[in-house]
Amino acid sequence: MTLSFDSTSDTPGVEIRDRVERRTYTLHTGGSVEPAPIDADDLPFPVDAAVSLTADSLVVPTLVAAFVRDADGTTLVEVNSATDCDLSGGHYTIELCAPMKLYLGVEAPISVTASPGGIRFEFDGDTEIRLGARSHHERPSTTVTTTDDPRDVMAAVSALGSALKTTSPERSFPTLRGHPPLIERGEELHIPDELDTPDTGVRIELPPERRYVYVAAPLAFYLGAELVPGPAPRIVTDEGFEHSLDSHRGFEGEVERVLKQTFLLDCVTRTEGLYPVELHEREAVEPLVDLEFAALYDRPLADRLAAYLSVPYEVVEEYVPTWKLTTHVEPTPENVTALPFLVDDLAVVRTPQMREVATQPTPAAVGEFARDGDFTRSASEASASLPLVEPERTDSVEQAWLGDRAPVDATKATVTAFHNRLARRDDRGDIDIVVVCNDDAMDEERDLAAEVYGSRDDLPFDVTVRRDLTTEELRDVLDEGATFLHYIGHIDEQGFDCADGHLDAATLDAVSVEAFMLNACQSYEQGMELVEAGSVGGVVTLDDVINSGAVRVGKTMVRLLNRGFPLRVALSIARGRSIVGSNYIVVGDGNVDIAQRKSKVALLYEIETRTDEIELTPRSYVSNDSAMGSFVSPQIAEADESYLASGELDTFTTTREELKQIFFLENVPVKIDGQFAWSNAVNVEDL
């Protein structure tokens, strides 16, 4: 089974494990329990598996988003850090937004108390609890085939909306947007009969050219819209509404505007439904617009769209969450197969606008460090020539490049990596991390990696440190199926520098390592070969890197990955820690992570201490399982609302005593007056 429920041996409770996503969560109970399998249909919400257990209390060890609903699904309690209430006897469903979605079904009086450290549910004596879990893991249901004819491509993209689990505003939640079907190229168009595309009454007319279709794909998916040929790009509904996609922003800018504005206002409108949270964005937007959100909630999608777009974008632009990802896609026939994965990420798609750049790792800085006794991690004196491109900058948190050549300051995405992610085994066990150091002069990074990886007692880690491997030994490591390889050493045009020669990844038929960091000079080509051979993604270098700078980047990456940051996010933070940071990029799928987060989304706290009071700005980073549309409730006294995740949430004024409590809850990365640190190493009294 993908999901398992097991009694815990140390303290009474039940451990729920999602083996595909490698997520683990433990609920504590007042006494020992024996989970017994039950029919998943015994719970009113969809779950992948369910058990029954008996307990007089249940404790959630972290303050996750939680809702208590009655038998009709009406929300009775939205749990926050100050919740303290009693509910009389009845039929209740408790929804917990943990690393996997959890539902508890009980028929008894309930007492609910919460604090920043967790949530406690007390029942009236021993009570049967029906516990169900749903994995965030999504797989495409089928495959659509298209020819290279742009009209067929339009029909194929129109079928991606079949993955929407609802056309209500709740589709702005990531769990209600399923993974779209795959697309493959073939001799004729074929859309499987089992695909049920929603009838939203929305069409997007486009000139039949790939550059228009690729850019419009995420918007068409989110609107459940049909793409049809037309002389000029525009949105048309069955009710007669029209909206041009050729504005002063240009076609790509207008598509981006419609996607972001519709998404934001859906997030606001959905607070009228099953999740009536006090959302910051609603409080900010509602006074600015002439929209009745309660009435809009029950209107058809096409009607809501017309109402949303009646609002000038400039009115709401400030409150759109910082978009997770912009992907620059060359509109080639083969890149059509990448669209389902970009749509699944709800990425903004642009066609390439870039400049070519040379591979120069700041020669003056390299020379200065060399004079001080530092060295590069190059295995040869010659520096390989790698043609690079620098994509046009956007305001998204992350950038990806899907095209020829290696990008600067962006992920080199590949369709192979996306498919490798889907191929991950359902029976994966613990988190296996292998640290390989093939040069004694780099022991500092090896020692820290060995210390930090697996230092979290709440997760099942298995860390192995290897030194001075031969080519055959390294080949075995790559074949043994580790979750993550952290390689420290030398790489050149011949491959990995080993004790008895070189191992060229191009000679490998297959590798089983899921993700990697190749902290060596010029590791781009070897990293790309690992992805082509089976890895999902990894961090590589574009040129030579100075050892001290590589150590600094490596140290930061180790800590961020250990705290559950995805590769692409971790590198975006770590690269700013070193003069050679610009030489690092992610290849493959930047969404991959190696450990689950303690909090719902990854957080970095920016702290300013220039005044008597401390200003605290949480910066949130969404991932594959907590994607665009997730919300977060900062555990800060001044924060009495929830916020849409991704980007800067808000700036709060706090005290040193409260900051101590925030840091006590979780070890998080912080920037204090611009200086990077980890909260568990900060003496708050010195601020």
C-alpha positions, -999 to +999 in steps of 0.1 A: +000+000+000+011+036-007-002+047+027+004+027+059-009+031+095+012+017+123+011+018+161+040+037+176+063+020+201+078+049+220+047+070+229+011+059+222-002+069+189-004+060+152+022+068+125+010+075+090+034+070+061+031+080+025+058+058+008+056+075-026+061+110-013+082+099+017+061+117+041+056+106+077+033+120+104+024+108+139-008+114+158-004+108+196-032+091+216-040+089+253-032+051+253-019+024+230-040+018+198-043-009+173-053+005+139-077-018+120-084-013+082-118-001+072-135+008+039-123+042+027-159+051+019-167+052+056-155+088+056-174+116+038-143+130+021-122+112-004-092+092+011-068+066-003-069+044+028-086+044+063-084+026+096-104+025+128-089+030+163-102+037+198-088+064+221-100+090+246-078+118+231-058+126+201-029+151+198-017+167+166+020+175+173+022+206+151-002+234+145-015+225+111-045+240+094-075+221+108-113+223+104-141+206+124-172+201+103-207+188+111-225+160+093-235+184+065-199+195+059-205+229+074-174+243+091-180+247+128-144+254+140-114+267+121-086+259+145-059+285+153-033+289+180-059+304+204-087+278+199-103+265+231-139+252+226-163+224+233-187+207+210-217+187+222-223+151+209-228+147+172-213+134+139-181+153+132-154+152+106-120+168+115-098+178+085-060+181+091-038+196+065-007+176+075+021+163+051-007+141+038-044+151+040-060+135+071-096+131+081-110+120+114-146+108+118-160+107+153-195+105+169-190+121+204-186+153+222-153+170+214-131+194+233-106+213+211-076+232+225-047+245+204-014+263+209+016+272+187+029+237+196-001+216+184-037+207+187-055+184+213-088+167+208-105+153+239-134+129+236-159+117+262-141+085+272-129+059+248-143+067+213-140+051+179-120+073+155-122+066+118-089+079+104-084+083+067-055+097+047-051+110+011-017+113-005-007+145-022+009+123-049-008+127-083-003+106-115-016+113-149-047+092-157-039+086-194-020+099-224-032+122-252-015+118-286-011+147-310+006+153-343+028+184-349-001+203-365-008+232-342-045+226-345-041+191-332-019+205-304-047+229-295-071+200-292-046+181-271-040+210-247-078+215-244-079+180-229-056+189-200-086+205-182-100+170-176-077+169-145-097+196-127-116+180-098-140+209-097-148+241-116-157+259-084-134+285-069-119+256-048-099+245-078-075+272-067-064+247-040-036+225-054-053+193-041-083+200-064-062+203-095-052+168-105-022+160-127-031+165-163-029+136-188+005+132-205+010+143-241+029+123-267+036+129-304+022+105-329+009+101-364-027+112-356-046+130-329-061+107-302-079+119-271-090+089-250-127+085-245-124+083-207-112+119-205-141+141-192-133+177-200-154+202-181-180+222-199-172+257-186-185+276-216-151+293-220-131+292-253-097+307-260-093+317-296-057+318-309-038+319-342-029+282-348+008+286-339+027+267-312+041+299-297+005+310-288-006+275-277+023+269-253+019+302-236-019+298-232-017+262-219-017+269-181-046+294-185-066+270-207-061+243-180-071+266-151-102+279-169-112+244-183-112+262-216-112+249-252-085+262-274-098+270-309-083+286-340-091+323-345-076+354-362-066+371-330-060+359-294-091+364-272-113+347-245-149+342-255-177+327-233-211+312-243-228+341-226-212+366-250-184+379-229-152+387-248-117+396-235-088+404-259-055+388-251-036+413-272-034+443-248-007+468-241+010+441-221+015+420-252+000+385-257+022+368-231+018+395-206-020+395-209-023+357-206-002+360-174-024+388-161-056+368-167-042+337-150-030+356-119-060+378-115-085+349-119-065+328-095-063+355-069-100+363-070-109+326-069-088+323-037-108+352-023-142+339-034-135+304-020-136+318+015-174+317+010-173+279+007-159+249+027-129+269+039-141+302+054-107+313+066-099+349+075-078+355+045-055+386+044-060+390+006-098+391+010-096+418+037-073+438+014-091+433-019-128+435-009-129+473-002-112+480-036-136+461-059-173+461-066-177+423-064-202+404-042-181+373-034-209+354-016-230+357-048-201+349-071-192+317-052-223+300-066-221+314-101-208+294-131-171+297-139-177+318-171-198+343-151-171+346-124-144+351-150-164+380-166-168+396-132-132+392-123-119+407-155-141+437-151-116+448-124-085+467-137-055+445-129-037+474-113-063+474-085-054+439-073-019+434-086-003+442-053-021+412-036-013+385-062+010+361-045+045+360-059+042+334-086+062+302-080+076+296-115+081+311-149+093+286-175+109+298-208+099+273-234+112+271-270+081+264-291+095+234-308+074+203-316+091+181-290+084+205-262+047+198-264+053+168-242+065+191-213+032+211-212+013+187-188+041+191-162+043+229-165+005+231-163+006+209-132+029+235-116+006+263-128+037+279-143+037+311-163+050+301-198+070+324-219+088+320-252+125+327-249+138+362-247+174+359-237+210+369-243+241+347-248+267+349-221+303+336-217+315+312-191+337+333-168+337+327-131+349+362-121+386+356-129+398+385-106+381+369-076+395+335-085+430+349-086+426+367-054+414+336-035+442+315-051+468+340-039+454+334-004+460+297-006+426+286-018+421+263-048+394+254-073+377+221-075+389+215-110+406+183-119+424+199-148+440+233-157+418+238-187+383+252-183+356+236-205+337+260-228+300+258-221+276+279-242+252+297-219+220+317-222+205+342-197+167+341-198+148+373-194+142+381-157+107+379-143+092+385-109+085+348-102+103+331-073+119+306-097+129+305-134+132+274-156+146+270-191+133+244-216+155+246-246+190+242-260+221+253-240+226+258-203+208+287-186+223+311-161+203+317-129+175+293-140+168+256-139+177+235-169+144+216-172+140+184-192+110+163-201+131+132-192+133+145-156+096+150-154+090+114-165+116+101-141+096+117-112+065+099-123+084+066-124+095+068-087+087+035-070+056+032-048+075+009-023+103+033-013+115+030+022+135+054+044+154+084+032+188+071+020+215+097+017+251+090+005+278+115+009+308+108-013+341+127-008+368+119-033+394+145-021+408+147+015+412+185+011+375+189+010+368+170+043+352+202+059+321+199+037+320+161+041+320+163+079+293+189+080+271+170+055+275+138+076+265+157+107+235+176+093+218+151+070+196+129+091+199+150+122+161+152+125+148+126+149+112+129+135+122+114+101+135+080+090+170+089+076+198+065+067+231+084+060+262+068+046+296+085+042+320+071+015+356+082+008+380+079-021+357+056-042+369+038-073+350+040-105+333+007-098+324+017-063+309+050-075+290+031-102+275+009-075+265+039-055+246+054-085+229+020-091+218+013-055+188+036-054+197+062-028+174+091-023+202+117-026+239+117-035+260+146-023+293+143-042+323+163-031+354+162-053+366+168-088+348+165-122+362+174-156+354+165-192+364+129-186+338+125-158+340+120-120+376+119-106+379+086-088+407+067-069+415+047-100+406+070-129+374+086-142+337+075-144+318+092-172+281+092-165+275+090-202+286+054-200+259+044-175+228+027-189+207+036-159+210+052-124+187+049-094+198+079-074+168+102-073+185+135-067+220+148-063+244+177-056+276+175-076+297+201-057+326+200-081+339+221-110+322+219-144+297+193-132+268+204-156+274+177-183+277+149-158+246+160-140+227+161-173+238+126-180+226+114-146+191+129-154+191+112-188+199+079-171+171+081-145+176+108-118+149+133-112+171+164-106+202+178-091+225+208-084+255+213-107+281+239-116+286+256-149+323+263-145+352+262-119+343+270-083+367+281-055+368+255-027+359+279+001+329+292-020+318+257-028+320+248+009+298+277+018+272+268-009+274+232+001+269+238+038+238+260+031+223+235+007+228+206+032+209+225+059+181+237+036+176+202+020+175+187+055+147+211+065+126+201+035+134+228+010+130+217-026+162+218-048+153+249-068+143+269-037+173+257-017+197+268-044+180+302-049+189+309-012+223+292-011+237+308-042+236+342-025+260+329+002+291+328-020+309+347-047+307+316-069+270+311-063+261+323-098+279+292-112+254+268-097+221+258-113+195+229-110+192+204-138+161+183-143+130+188-120+137+215-095+106+205-074+123+174-060+131+174-023+147+148+001+128+155+033+095+167+044+090+201+061+079+206+096+057+235+086+032+234+057+054+256+034+091+264+035+098+296+054+126+321+056+124+350+081+138+384+072+145+404+104+153+441+107+166+454+140+173+490+132+146+502+156+138+495+192+112+470+180+120+440+156+104+439+122+098+403+110+089+394+074+081+357+067+090+347+031+072+316+020+082+291-007+057+266-021+066+232-035+051+204-054+029+192-026+020+226-012+017+245-045+001+277-056-032+282-037-020+269-004-024+293+026-003+297+056-010+311+091+021+327+106+027+318+142+031+355+152+009+373+177+003+402+154-008+379+126-045+371+130-052+362+094-041+335+069-021+345+038-018+330+003+016+312+002+045+321-021+066+351-016+066+378+011+036+374+034+036+407+054+058+426+078+051+423+115+064+441+146+074+417+173+093+415+206+125+396+214+105+374+238+080+364+210+109+359+186+124+334+210+091+315+209+090+315+171+125+302+169+117+275+195+090+260+173+113+252+144+149+257+132+145+280+101+168+300+079+168+337+088+183+369+074+191+394+102+198+428+088+208+411+056+231+385+072+222+348+067+219+326+098+199+297+113+174+305+141+188+279+165+222+296+164+208+331+170+211+347+205+179+369+204+191+390+233+220+402+211+197+416+184 
